[in-house]
Amino acid sequence: MQDKLHQLINTSLPEIKENILATLAYFDMFNYPLTRGEIYIFLGNKFYYEDFDDALSNLLHEGAIHQFDKFYTLKNDHYLVVRRNEGNKKADELIKIAGKVGDILIKFPYVRGIAISGSLSKNFADDQSDIDLCIITAKNLLGIARTFMHLFKKLTFLVNK
């Protein structure tokens, strides 16, 4: 039964390859190589993992993509893996700080949620990275919530914290 189902929804190898290449092309714009699992998660369409794995191996064999350690990229540049690993480590440090800041800000009146945005939301940071937060407030109370947080920020500057 499962073989029959597999045949019914099995997609051609070229379509899987196209999805893999498109996924890698998007992340290569940011010089961010992906693991096998990440490529699979970010595919535009979903495929059986065995078919995906065959297509990925085929692309490697053809030289259309490159593998360095556990990462895949369209660019033949091992430095991208070094950059990603360093960026992930820096992001870990900043995410801890963002968590502490978020723990404080979520207690402010009318604040309903806080999310990390920017490159940090993708678990990457470099020497120029900062912490970008998206703050969700109660409906029609953004101005008041922002005023409270702005006053708090001014106070922290006054006491050097």
RAURBEL-V734008 format. One record per helix or strand of 3 or more residues. SS is the DSSP state (2 for helix, 1 for strand). FROM is the first residue (numbers start at 1). LEN is the number of residues. Records with the same first field share a line. If there is no record, write none. Layout:
SS->FROM-LEN ; FROM-LEN
//
This chain:
2->2-8 ; 13-16 ; 36-7 ; 49-14 ; 79-27 ; 118-5 ; 142-17
1->66-3 ; 71-3 ; 111-7 ; 132-6
//
